[in-house]
Amino acid sequence: MHNGPPGSQGPSEAPTDYRSGGLRPLGDFTADPRRLAYLAALALAIGGLSGVIAFVLLRLIGLITNLAYFGRWSTALVAPAGHGWVMVAIPVAGGLAVGLLAKYGTEKIRGHGIPEAIQSILENKSRMEPRVALVKPIASAITIGTGGPFGAEGPIIMTGGAVASLIGQYLNITAAERRTLLVAGAAGGMSATFGAPISSVLLAVELLLFEWKPRSLIPVTVASVAAYAVRVLLIGSTPIFQSPLSPPPHLLWLVAAALLGGLAGVASGAITKSVYLVEDWYRRLPIHWVWWPALGGLAVGLGGLVVPQALGVGYPTIRALDAGTVLVTFALSLLVVKFIIWVLALSSGTSGGVLAPLLLMGGALGAALSPVLPGHQPALWATVGMAALLGATMRAPFTATIFAMETTHDWTAVVPVFLATVVGMLVTVLWVRRSILTEKVARRGTHVAREYAVDILEGVPVARLMTPRERVPTVPQGWTVRQAAAHLGDATALGVVLDPAGRPIGSTTAAALRDLLQDPEAASQPVARYARPVPSLGRDRRAREAAVAMGRTMSSVLAVVHSDGTLAGLMTPDNFLGAWAAAAADEERRERGLGPHPQTAASVAPPPGTP
């Protein structure tokens, strides 16, 4: 904020560098062109790198699957297959390996990736350890390659974010810019995995950025598209879950989509509660946590004996569901077995993603119900169920909707899909306090708030909140300390010292002046000599800027000035309470809109020093 001569930074003047505390003209968005271009260039490189990381990790998963189940050297992504107790032993061995990696590598590889990224953003200024970038993909490849019922996207998201975070830690950038790079790497990883660049950006906005600003949205988009371009070069552009086009929806389909969304919401709530209930059971076991993934692997292997298609990433099975080629009875058994083994394995602390399992279970739910839904379209209802369960569980309806469209290319189903995701989210929001992603972070002591809104103080000018000059005690700079003390009188009074033109040069209090009176020499000195500097701000600026200026200077007083620099009013912490009180009243007070309007709290400015 401006601390120079009052009035020297008028609203029509060019902005100074925001890092040094200057102002810029008010507008819809805040973005520094040079910094934005710099971040976008970094994001372009990070996106390309994330695309390569995704490709390598997918191939590593394929290699381990082929070696473990078929004894051959190949990197092709294949579904685990086998017979007898080999199907049980392989996941157990994989779980044991991951437990040892977590113990002797880093515990931060445990889990499905996105909560760890959220925690790094909220608690550690988007800093991730180098070991995470190295050990996480290896542990995830072992887990999934040995039959773990997880998706590769969570580990890829975390690995891409970790690499981007490391790059950001070597650069001279702010914590907010480092967060943008971390999220750019995460979005690039998801985009390269699924070939879904738009929904990857939406995932970043709904889950990771905790803001919707061009300064972060544009670099994340650049990274996501760059990673998608790498996928097109290395893998191709064919949709990963392409399904036949649905007929145009009609009214009855929308009703059915809402009902299916509600069921998906119930299933989502059950999944979330089950994961953490089973996790608590693991904690009660009289064995070290390093053995838990092996126990989860035992459950996976036993489930694989019943439904082998429930093992691994499940992309081929999801494709079959979206193509409408899965029998109802198989869809039901797949849903039940996948749910059981996934919950038991994920709760054990192994490494793997949640998106693909949610897609598979949601698709199985929709396909199983398709005979009783309008049109009897298993492909359509599998897509709707897939998106609804994903959106309800992650509380990210826009991400889930666009993701379903990008991965299936069935854009005619967009309205039923969106309706189902919102209804599913409605059920989980009302029933389950936290999502499967934020519950883990909350259990570690960090509350995650996911309701986005424009800062209340951003919409209020300081002129509406300030104490006007008529109610502010002022002292001419030529007065002595003794004169000023006599003028202020009240021991709690705060006064502003003005130059002859009426511009503020500092502040003082009656209590401070009384202390100075104990020294006869100080008492005869000009009061301006002992005035504390105060930041100043034009009366047309936002209250948020005032709060930032006071925070930067650790000042409890801010002078509000006219364009010529003369004092217009004063801001103290008490003045901000009016804006928050008005916002709280808008949220809580119930009243009829007709009739005279009462004065809002934001228009009432307390005098300085008021308790």
PLY file of the C-alpha trace (Angstrom):
ply
format ascii 1.0
element vertex 611
property float x
property float y
property float z
element edge 610
property int vertex1
property int vertex2
end_header
0.00 0.00 0.00
0.97 3.62 -0.48
3.06 5.12 2.31
4.44 8.14 0.50
3.11 11.72 0.58
-0.66 11.63 1.00
-2.49 11.95 -2.24
0.50 11.16 -4.42
-1.19 7.97 -5.70
-4.49 9.16 -7.09
-6.98 6.81 -8.72
-6.06 7.92 -12.24
-2.30 7.43 -11.85
-0.37 4.41 -13.17
-0.02 1.56 -10.69
3.29 0.71 -9.08
4.67 -2.78 -8.56
2.24 -4.65 -6.30
5.09 -6.52 -4.61
6.41 -3.26 -3.18
2.98 -2.33 -1.92
1.71 -0.10 -4.71
-1.78 0.27 -6.07
-3.26 -0.51 -9.44
-6.44 0.80 -11.03
-9.57 -0.95 -9.83
-11.01 -3.52 -12.21
-12.85 -6.82 -12.44
-9.68 -8.86 -11.88
-6.21 -8.42 -10.45
-3.37 -9.67 -12.62
0.12 -8.40 -13.25
0.83 -8.86 -16.99
4.53 -9.63 -16.64
4.08 -12.08 -13.77
1.19 -13.75 -15.58
3.26 -14.20 -18.74
6.14 -15.59 -16.67
3.89 -18.09 -14.88
2.24 -19.12 -18.15
5.66 -19.84 -19.68
6.63 -21.96 -16.67
3.26 -23.71 -16.80
3.81 -24.59 -20.45
7.00 -26.44 -19.56
5.43 -28.03 -16.47
2.44 -29.21 -18.49
4.68 -30.89 -21.03
6.69 -32.51 -18.25
3.50 -33.70 -16.53
2.40 -35.31 -19.78
5.65 -37.24 -19.98
5.37 -38.26 -16.31
1.84 -39.57 -16.90
2.96 -41.57 -19.92
5.93 -43.08 -18.07
3.87 -44.00 -15.00
1.16 -45.64 -17.10
3.81 -47.66 -18.89
5.42 -48.60 -15.58
2.05 -49.84 -14.31
1.70 -51.89 -17.49
5.18 -53.33 -17.07
4.58 -54.42 -13.48
1.18 -55.92 -14.37
2.70 -57.93 -17.22
5.60 -59.13 -15.09
3.49 -60.00 -12.06
0.60 -61.74 -13.79
1.93 -62.94 -17.13
5.71 -63.22 -16.65
6.47 -61.18 -19.77
8.29 -57.95 -20.51
5.71 -55.53 -21.89
4.51 -52.03 -21.01
1.03 -52.40 -22.52
-1.78 -51.61 -20.10
-3.60 -54.90 -19.52
-6.11 -56.13 -16.97
-4.74 -58.45 -14.25
-5.66 -62.08 -14.85
-4.81 -65.40 -13.31
-6.23 -68.26 -11.32
-6.01 -69.87 -7.91
-4.00 -68.47 -5.05
-1.64 -66.62 -7.36
-4.42 -64.03 -7.66
-4.25 -63.62 -3.87
-0.49 -63.73 -3.40
0.38 -61.01 -5.94
-1.65 -58.16 -4.34
-0.37 -59.18 -0.90
3.23 -58.95 -2.13
2.48 -55.57 -3.70
0.96 -54.28 -0.47
3.97 -55.43 1.52
6.33 -53.66 -0.89
4.36 -50.41 -0.59
4.36 -50.64 3.21
8.15 -50.96 3.20
8.49 -48.04 0.77
6.35 -45.89 3.05
8.39 -46.85 6.12
11.84 -46.40 4.63
11.04 -43.86 1.92
8.40 -41.38 3.07
5.03 -41.81 4.78
3.59 -39.14 2.50
3.15 -41.69 -0.28
0.33 -43.29 1.71
-3.08 -42.31 0.39
-4.57 -41.34 -2.92
-2.70 -38.13 -3.68
-5.21 -35.29 -3.81
-5.57 -34.83 0.00
-1.80 -34.67 0.25
-1.71 -31.98 -2.43
-4.42 -30.03 -0.59
-2.51 -30.26 2.68
0.71 -29.10 1.06
-1.12 -26.07 -0.33
-2.82 -25.15 2.94
-0.08 -25.92 5.44
3.30 -25.81 3.73
3.03 -22.96 1.22
2.83 -25.50 -1.64
6.19 -27.03 -0.82
6.59 -30.77 -1.42
9.55 -32.95 -0.61
11.75 -34.33 -3.42
11.29 -37.86 -2.05
7.55 -37.64 -2.73
8.15 -36.99 -6.42
10.41 -40.04 -6.59
8.77 -42.60 -4.30
5.08 -41.88 -4.93
4.96 -43.00 -8.59
7.00 -46.13 -7.81
4.71 -47.11 -4.92
1.58 -46.43 -6.98
2.87 -48.41 -9.94
3.57 -51.37 -7.65
0.14 -51.14 -6.00
-1.84 -50.87 -9.21
0.41 -53.17 -11.22
-0.06 -55.95 -8.66
-3.85 -55.68 -8.92
-4.68 -52.81 -6.59
-8.19 -51.53 -7.49
-7.07 -47.94 -7.92
-6.70 -45.36 -10.62
-3.39 -43.99 -11.79
-4.64 -40.41 -11.83
-4.21 -39.67 -8.10
-0.52 -40.60 -8.01
0.08 -38.83 -11.32
-1.65 -35.72 -9.99
0.51 -35.77 -6.87
3.70 -36.54 -8.79
3.06 -33.77 -11.31
2.29 -31.39 -8.47
5.40 -32.44 -6.55
7.70 -31.91 -9.55
6.13 -28.50 -10.21
6.50 -27.62 -6.53
10.20 -28.50 -6.65
10.64 -26.28 -9.70
8.84 -23.49 -7.85
11.06 -23.89 -4.81
14.15 -23.23 -6.92
12.66 -20.03 -8.36
12.28 -16.64 -6.73
8.47 -16.58 -6.66
5.73 -16.01 -4.09
3.89 -18.77 -2.23
0.76 -17.98 -4.27
2.69 -18.37 -7.51
4.22 -21.62 -6.28
0.71 -22.87 -5.55
-0.27 -22.05 -9.12
2.66 -24.08 -10.44
1.87 -27.02 -8.14
-1.74 -27.07 -9.30
-0.61 -26.65 -12.93
1.46 -29.82 -12.55
-1.44 -31.66 -10.94
-3.90 -30.58 -13.65
-1.41 -31.52 -16.33
-1.12 -35.01 -14.85
-4.86 -35.56 -14.89
-5.20 -34.10 -18.38
-2.54 -36.44 -19.74
-4.03 -39.46 -17.98
-7.59 -39.10 -19.23
-7.26 -36.77 -22.21
-9.59 -34.34 -20.45
-7.97 -30.88 -20.38
-11.08 -28.84 -19.54
-12.25 -30.96 -16.61
-8.67 -31.06 -15.33
-8.73 -27.26 -15.05
-12.13 -27.41 -13.36
-10.77 -29.97 -10.90
-7.99 -27.53 -10.08
-10.50 -24.73 -9.48
-13.00 -26.80 -7.47
-10.48 -28.69 -5.34
-6.98 -27.22 -5.30
-6.65 -23.53 -6.14
-9.07 -22.17 -3.52
-9.65 -19.21 -5.82
-10.91 -18.31 -9.27
-8.48 -15.72 -10.58
-6.88 -15.20 -14.00
-3.45 -15.21 -12.38
-3.89 -18.91 -11.61
-6.58 -20.04 -14.05
-4.59 -19.09 -17.16
-1.30 -20.84 -16.23
-3.20 -23.95 -15.11
-5.06 -23.99 -18.42
-1.79 -23.65 -20.34
-0.32 -26.61 -18.42
-3.43 -28.74 -18.90
-3.55 -28.16 -22.65
0.20 -28.73 -22.97
-0.11 -32.06 -21.16
-3.03 -33.00 -23.41
-0.90 -32.23 -26.45
1.78 -34.58 -25.12
-0.85 -37.28 -24.66
-2.01 -36.83 -28.25
1.58 -37.25 -29.46
2.40 -40.28 -27.28
-0.94 -42.07 -26.93
-3.42 -40.57 -29.36
-6.58 -38.49 -29.23
-9.20 -41.26 -29.02
-11.51 -40.69 -26.01
-10.52 -43.04 -23.22
-14.11 -44.16 -22.50
-15.81 -43.43 -25.81
-19.47 -44.45 -25.80
-22.27 -44.43 -28.40
-24.21 -41.20 -28.73
-27.34 -41.04 -26.62
-30.71 -40.02 -28.06
-31.80 -36.46 -27.23
-33.08 -36.47 -23.64
-36.71 -35.79 -22.79
-38.49 -34.84 -19.59
-38.79 -38.35 -18.18
-35.05 -38.85 -18.65
-34.34 -35.78 -16.55
-36.51 -37.12 -13.73
-34.70 -40.45 -13.94
-31.32 -38.69 -13.96
-32.25 -36.84 -10.77
-33.28 -40.11 -9.11
-30.08 -41.82 -10.23
-28.11 -38.85 -8.93
-29.82 -39.20 -5.57
-28.92 -42.89 -5.40
-25.36 -42.05 -6.37
-25.30 -39.52 -3.54
-26.40 -42.20 -1.07
-23.76 -44.57 -2.44
-21.16 -41.79 -2.23
-21.96 -41.07 1.39
-21.74 -44.79 2.20
-18.38 -45.03 0.43
-16.92 -42.03 2.26
-18.10 -43.19 5.67
-16.94 -46.74 5.00
-13.41 -45.69 4.02
-12.80 -43.86 7.26
-14.66 -46.39 9.40
-12.39 -49.14 8.08
-9.37 -46.87 8.49
-10.26 -46.59 12.18
-10.46 -50.38 12.36
-6.96 -50.65 10.95
-5.72 -48.30 13.67
-6.98 -50.71 16.32
-4.98 -53.63 14.95
-2.08 -54.74 17.17
0.38 -54.60 14.25
2.51 -51.85 12.73
0.94 -49.85 9.89
3.62 -51.12 7.52
1.66 -54.40 7.35
-1.72 -52.81 6.65
-1.28 -52.57 2.83
-0.51 -56.30 2.78
-3.82 -56.98 4.58
-5.55 -54.74 2.04
-3.81 -56.72 -0.70
-5.22 -59.94 0.78
-8.74 -58.52 0.44
-7.96 -57.46 -3.13
-6.71 -60.91 -4.05
-9.75 -62.65 -2.58
-12.01 -60.24 -4.44
-10.11 -60.96 -7.63
-11.01 -64.63 -7.28
-14.68 -63.64 -7.45
-14.57 -60.82 -10.05
-11.13 -60.45 -11.70
-12.35 -57.36 -13.58
-12.46 -55.49 -10.24
-8.66 -55.48 -10.08
-6.30 -52.87 -11.48
-7.12 -49.46 -12.92
-10.27 -50.83 -14.55
-10.14 -48.70 -17.70
-11.21 -51.60 -19.99
-14.16 -52.35 -17.72
-15.22 -48.70 -17.65
-15.08 -48.68 -21.45
-17.35 -51.73 -21.55
-19.80 -50.05 -19.15
-19.88 -46.86 -21.23
-20.32 -48.91 -24.39
-23.36 -50.63 -22.90
-21.98 -54.17 -23.37
-22.06 -55.27 -19.70
-24.80 -57.57 -18.37
-26.88 -56.34 -15.44
-25.92 -59.26 -13.19
-22.24 -58.70 -13.88
-22.60 -54.96 -13.21
-24.13 -55.70 -9.80
-21.41 -58.16 -8.80
-18.74 -55.77 -10.08
-20.22 -52.93 -8.04
-20.30 -54.94 -4.81
-16.85 -56.52 -5.14
-15.15 -53.31 -6.30
-16.68 -51.42 -3.38
-15.49 -53.96 -0.81
-11.94 -54.44 -2.03
-11.41 -50.77 -2.80
-12.54 -49.64 0.65
-10.43 -52.29 2.40
-7.36 -51.49 0.29
-7.63 -47.70 0.32
-8.15 -47.59 4.09
-4.97 -49.58 4.60
-2.84 -46.60 3.59
-1.60 -47.97 0.30
-0.93 -45.72 -2.70
-3.53 -45.24 -5.43
-6.11 -42.91 -6.94
-9.85 -42.61 -6.34
-11.17 -41.29 -9.64
-11.09 -44.49 -11.68
-12.69 -46.64 -8.94
-15.47 -44.07 -8.53
-16.02 -44.04 -12.28
-16.22 -47.83 -12.38
-18.60 -48.12 -9.43
-20.80 -45.27 -10.70
-20.89 -46.79 -14.17
-21.80 -50.18 -12.71
-24.59 -48.57 -10.68
-26.06 -46.89 -13.76
-25.73 -50.01 -15.93
-27.35 -52.20 -13.25
-30.35 -49.86 -13.03
-30.69 -49.26 -16.77
-33.44 -51.91 -17.30
-35.79 -49.91 -15.06
-34.81 -46.46 -16.34
-36.35 -44.69 -19.36
-35.03 -45.80 -22.71
-33.27 -48.83 -21.21
-29.96 -47.35 -22.41
-27.14 -49.03 -20.44
-24.47 -46.84 -22.07
-26.30 -43.60 -21.21
-27.12 -44.53 -17.63
-23.63 -45.87 -17.04
-22.26 -42.47 -18.08
-24.77 -40.66 -15.87
-23.99 -42.90 -12.90
-20.25 -42.55 -13.48
-20.40 -38.76 -13.39
-22.92 -38.63 -10.55
-20.85 -40.77 -8.19
-17.68 -38.85 -9.06
-19.34 -35.45 -8.62
-21.10 -36.44 -5.39
-18.00 -37.92 -3.79
-15.62 -35.11 -4.73
-18.29 -32.36 -4.40
-17.18 -31.12 -7.82
-20.19 -31.19 -10.20
-18.66 -29.12 -13.00
-15.53 -31.25 -13.02
-17.55 -34.48 -13.09
-19.88 -33.28 -15.84
-17.23 -32.03 -18.24
-15.03 -35.02 -17.42
-17.79 -37.41 -18.49
-18.29 -35.47 -21.71
-14.58 -35.26 -22.55
-13.89 -38.95 -21.92
-16.99 -40.35 -23.66
-17.75 -37.63 -26.27
-21.46 -38.23 -25.59
-22.33 -34.53 -25.44
-26.04 -35.16 -25.95
-26.13 -36.50 -22.39
-24.72 -33.33 -20.83
-27.96 -32.11 -19.22
-28.93 -35.42 -17.54
-25.33 -35.85 -16.43
-25.10 -32.38 -14.91
-28.45 -32.73 -13.16
-27.41 -36.08 -11.68
-24.08 -34.73 -10.41
-25.73 -31.76 -8.70
-28.41 -33.92 -7.07
-25.73 -36.36 -5.94
-23.71 -33.52 -4.47
-26.84 -32.21 -2.73
-27.29 -35.54 -0.96
-23.69 -35.78 0.21
-23.45 -32.13 1.31
-26.54 -32.55 3.49
-25.53 -35.96 4.82
-21.72 -36.05 5.04
-19.86 -33.06 6.47
-16.66 -33.62 4.50
-15.75 -35.30 1.25
-13.51 -38.32 0.93
-10.72 -35.89 -0.02
-11.06 -33.34 2.77
-11.85 -35.76 5.61
-8.28 -37.04 5.59
-6.91 -33.50 5.74
-9.34 -32.58 8.53
-8.22 -35.59 10.56
-4.72 -34.15 10.44
-5.97 -30.92 11.99
-6.61 -28.73 8.94
-10.09 -27.43 8.16
-10.79 -27.07 4.44
-13.39 -24.47 3.43
-14.62 -25.01 -0.13
-17.27 -22.32 -0.50
-15.93 -19.70 -2.89
-17.09 -16.10 -2.65
-15.72 -12.67 -3.41
-14.08 -11.15 -0.34
-16.68 -9.10 1.52
-14.22 -6.25 1.94
-13.51 -6.20 -1.80
-17.00 -4.90 -2.52
-17.01 -2.08 0.04
-15.21 1.27 -0.44
-13.37 2.60 2.58
-15.48 5.76 2.36
-18.50 3.73 3.49
-16.78 2.23 6.50
-14.42 4.98 7.65
-14.94 7.31 10.55
-15.41 10.71 8.80
-13.00 13.54 9.51
-15.64 15.47 11.48
-15.50 12.73 14.13
-11.73 12.27 14.12
-9.70 14.27 16.68
-6.94 16.12 14.81
-3.83 17.93 15.97
-1.84 20.53 13.95
1.76 19.45 13.49
3.04 22.71 15.01
1.44 22.11 18.39
3.57 21.00 21.27
3.10 17.71 23.05
1.58 19.60 25.99
-0.97 21.35 23.76
-1.90 18.15 21.97
-2.34 16.24 25.24
-4.63 18.92 26.58
-6.63 18.91 23.36
-7.15 15.14 23.21
-7.97 14.90 26.88
-9.55 11.43 27.00
-6.97 8.73 27.75
-8.48 6.48 25.05
-8.63 9.11 22.31
-6.73 8.65 19.07
-5.62 11.72 17.19
-4.27 12.38 13.70
-1.46 14.87 13.23
-2.02 17.12 10.18
0.27 19.40 8.23
-0.88 22.97 7.45
-2.62 21.75 4.26
-4.69 19.23 6.20
-2.76 16.15 5.09
-2.06 13.43 7.65
1.56 12.90 8.67
1.04 10.50 11.56
-1.06 9.53 14.56
-0.80 9.66 18.31
-2.85 8.82 21.38
-3.65 10.71 24.54
-2.03 7.97 26.60
1.24 8.24 24.66
1.24 12.01 25.03
0.65 11.77 28.78
3.70 9.55 29.06
5.73 12.17 27.20
4.56 14.85 29.63
6.67 13.16 32.31
9.70 14.58 30.48
9.63 18.44 30.58
11.90 18.66 27.55
9.67 16.36 25.47
6.54 18.18 26.56
7.70 21.34 24.82
8.66 19.60 21.57
6.40 19.63 18.45
3.95 16.74 18.56
4.85 15.82 14.97
8.24 14.68 16.24
6.59 11.82 18.13
3.77 10.97 15.72
3.68 7.40 14.43
3.59 7.11 10.61
0.30 5.82 9.23
-0.46 4.29 5.82
-2.90 6.23 3.67
-5.40 5.24 1.03
-7.74 7.06 -1.34
-11.37 7.17 -0.26
-12.48 5.36 -3.46
-10.31 2.31 -2.74
-11.63 -1.01 -1.41
-11.76 -1.95 2.25
-9.71 -5.06 1.49
-6.85 -2.84 0.36
-7.09 -0.97 3.65
-6.90 -4.22 5.60
-3.86 -5.33 3.57
-2.13 -1.95 4.09
-2.70 -2.13 7.83
-1.48 -5.70 7.94
1.68 -4.98 5.96
2.64 -2.05 8.17
1.30 -3.66 11.38
-0.58 -0.42 11.94
-3.89 -0.22 13.75
-4.69 3.07 11.99
-5.08 4.01 8.32
-5.73 7.51 7.01
-8.33 7.82 4.26
-7.55 10.77 1.99
-9.12 12.81 -0.77
-7.47 13.03 -4.19
-5.52 16.11 -3.00
-4.15 14.19 -0.01
-6.22 15.91 2.66
-7.73 13.81 5.40
-11.16 12.38 4.62
-11.48 9.94 7.49
-9.87 7.23 9.53
-9.93 3.42 9.50
-9.28 1.31 12.58
-9.98 -2.44 13.04
-13.37 -1.58 14.51
-14.43 -0.01 11.22
-14.19 -3.35 9.38
-16.68 -4.99 11.71
-19.55 -3.17 10.01
-18.94 -4.91 6.67
-18.83 -8.35 8.25
-21.89 -7.59 10.37
-23.83 -6.57 7.26
-22.78 -9.72 5.43
-23.77 -11.88 8.40
-27.14 -10.15 8.50
-27.69 -10.89 4.80
-27.01 -14.58 5.53
-29.03 -14.92 8.73
-31.71 -12.22 9.04
-35.12 -13.16 7.63
-37.31 -10.25 6.61
-39.75 -9.16 3.95
-38.31 -7.12 1.12
-41.18 -4.62 0.95
-41.36 -1.53 3.11
-38.67 0.83 4.43
-35.14 -0.49 4.40
-33.28 -0.41 7.71
-29.82 1.09 7.91
-27.17 -1.56 7.37
-24.31 -2.12 9.72
-21.83 -1.30 6.96
-23.03 2.30 6.87
-22.41 2.90 10.57
-18.85 3.95 11.31
-17.73 3.96 14.97
-15.54 6.79 16.14
-11.85 6.02 16.78
-11.17 4.41 20.11
-14.75 3.22 20.58
-14.74 -0.07 22.53
0 1
1 2
2 3
3 4
4 5
5 6
6 7
7 8
8 9
9 10
10 11
11 12
12 13
13 14
14 15
15 16
16 17
17 18
18 19
19 20
20 21
21 22
22 23
23 24
24 25
25 26
26 27
27 28
28 29
29 30
30 31
31 32
32 33
33 34
34 35
35 36
36 37
37 38
38 39
39 40
40 41
41 42
42 43
43 44
44 45
45 46
46 47
47 48
48 49
49 50
50 51
51 52
52 53
53 54
54 55
55 56
56 57
57 58
58 59
59 60
60 61
61 62
62 63
63 64
64 65
65 66
66 67
67 68
68 69
69 70
70 71
71 72
72 73
73 74
74 75
75 76
76 77
77 78
78 79
79 80
80 81
81 82
82 83
83 84
84 85
85 86
86 87
87 88
88 89
89 90
90 91
91 92
92 93
93 94
94 95
95 96
96 97
97 98
98 99
99 100
100 101
101 102
102 103
103 104
104 105
105 106
106 107
107 108
108 109
109 110
110 111
111 112
112 113
113 114
114 115
115 116
116 117
117 118
118 119
119 120
120 121
121 122
122 123
123 124
124 125
125 126
126 127
127 128
128 129
129 130
130 131
131 132
132 133
133 134
134 135
135 136
136 137
137 138
138 139
139 140
140 141
141 142
142 143
143 144
144 145
145 146
146 147
147 148
148 149
149 150
150 151
151 152
152 153
153 154
154 155
155 156
156 157
157 158
158 159
159 160
160 161
161 162
162 163
163 164
164 165
165 166
166 167
167 168
168 169
169 170
170 171
171 172
172 173
173 174
174 175
175 176
176 177
177 178
178 179
179 180
180 181
181 182
182 183
183 184
184 185
185 186
186 187
187 188
188 189
189 190
190 191
191 192
192 193
193 194
194 195
195 196
196 197
197 198
198 199
199 200
200 201
201 202
202 203
203 204
204 205
205 206
206 207
207 208
208 209
209 210
210 211
211 212
212 213
213 214
214 215
215 216
216 217
217 218
218 219
219 220
220 221
221 222
222 223
223 224
224 225
225 226
226 227
227 228
228 229
229 230
230 231
231 232
232 233
233 234
234 235
235 236
236 237
237 238
238 239
239 240
240 241
241 242
242 243
243 244
244 245
245 246
246 247
247 248
248 249
249 250
250 251
251 252
252 253
253 254
254 255
255 256
256 257
257 258
258 259
259 260
260 261
261 262
262 263
263 264
264 265
265 266
266 267
267 268
268 269
269 270
270 271
271 272
272 273
273 274
274 275
275 276
276 277
277 278
278 279
279 280
280 281
281 282
282 283
283 284
284 285
285 286
286 287
287 288
288 289
289 290
290 291
291 292
292 293
293 294
294 295
295 296
296 297
297 298
298 299
299 300
300 301
301 302
302 303
303 304
304 305
305 306
306 307
307 308
308 309
309 310
310 311
311 312
312 313
313 314
314 315
315 316
316 317
317 318
318 319
319 320
320 321
321 322
322 323
323 324
324 325
325 326
326 327
327 328
328 329
329 330
330 331
331 332
332 333
333 334
334 335
335 336
336 337
337 338
338 339
339 340
340 341
341 342
342 343
343 344
344 345
345 346
346 347
347 348
348 349
349 350
350 351
351 352
352 353
353 354
354 355
355 356
356 357
357 358
358 359
359 360
360 361
361 362
362 363
363 364
364 365
365 366
366 367
367 368
368 369
369 370
370 371
371 372
372 373
373 374
374 375
375 376
376 377
377 378
378 379
379 380
380 381
381 382
382 383
383 384
384 385
385 386
386 387
387 388
388 389
389 390
390 391
391 392
392 393
393 394
394 395
395 396
396 397
397 398
398 399
399 400
400 401
401 402
402 403
403 404
404 405
405 406
406 407
407 408
408 409
409 410
410 411
411 412
412 413
413 414
414 415
415 416
416 417
417 418
418 419
419 420
420 421
421 422
422 423
423 424
424 425
425 426
426 427
427 428
428 429
429 430
430 431
431 432
432 433
433 434
434 435
435 436
436 437
437 438
438 439
439 440
440 441
441 442
442 443
443 444
444 445
445 446
446 447
447 448
448 449
449 450
450 451
451 452
452 453
453 454
454 455
455 456
456 457
457 458
458 459
459 460
460 461
461 462
462 463
463 464
464 465
465 466
466 467
467 468
468 469
469 470
470 471
471 472
472 473
473 474
474 475
475 476
476 477
477 478
478 479
479 480
480 481
481 482
482 483
483 484
484 485
485 486
486 487
487 488
488 489
489 490
490 491
491 492
492 493
493 494
494 495
495 496
496 497
497 498
498 499
499 500
500 501
501 502
502 503
503 504
504 505
505 506
506 507
507 508
508 509
509 510
510 511
511 512
512 513
513 514
514 515
515 516
516 517
517 518
518 519
519 520
520 521
521 522
522 523
523 524
524 525
525 526
526 527
527 528
528 529
529 530
530 531
531 532
532 533
533 534
534 535
535 536
536 537
537 538
538 539
539 540
540 541
541 542
542 543
543 544
544 545
545 546
546 547
547 548
548 549
549 550
550 551
551 552
552 553
553 554
554 555
555 556
556 557
557 558
558 559
559 560
560 561
561 562
562 563
563 564
564 565
565 566
566 567
567 568
568 569
569 570
570 571
571 572
572 573
573 574
574 575
575 576
576 577
577 578
578 579
579 580
580 581
581 582
582 583
583 584
584 585
585 586
586 587
587 588
588 589
589 590
590 591
591 592
592 593
593 594
594 595
595 596
596 597
597 598
598 599
599 600
600 601
601 602
602 603
603 604
604 605
605 606
606 607
607 608
608 609
609 610
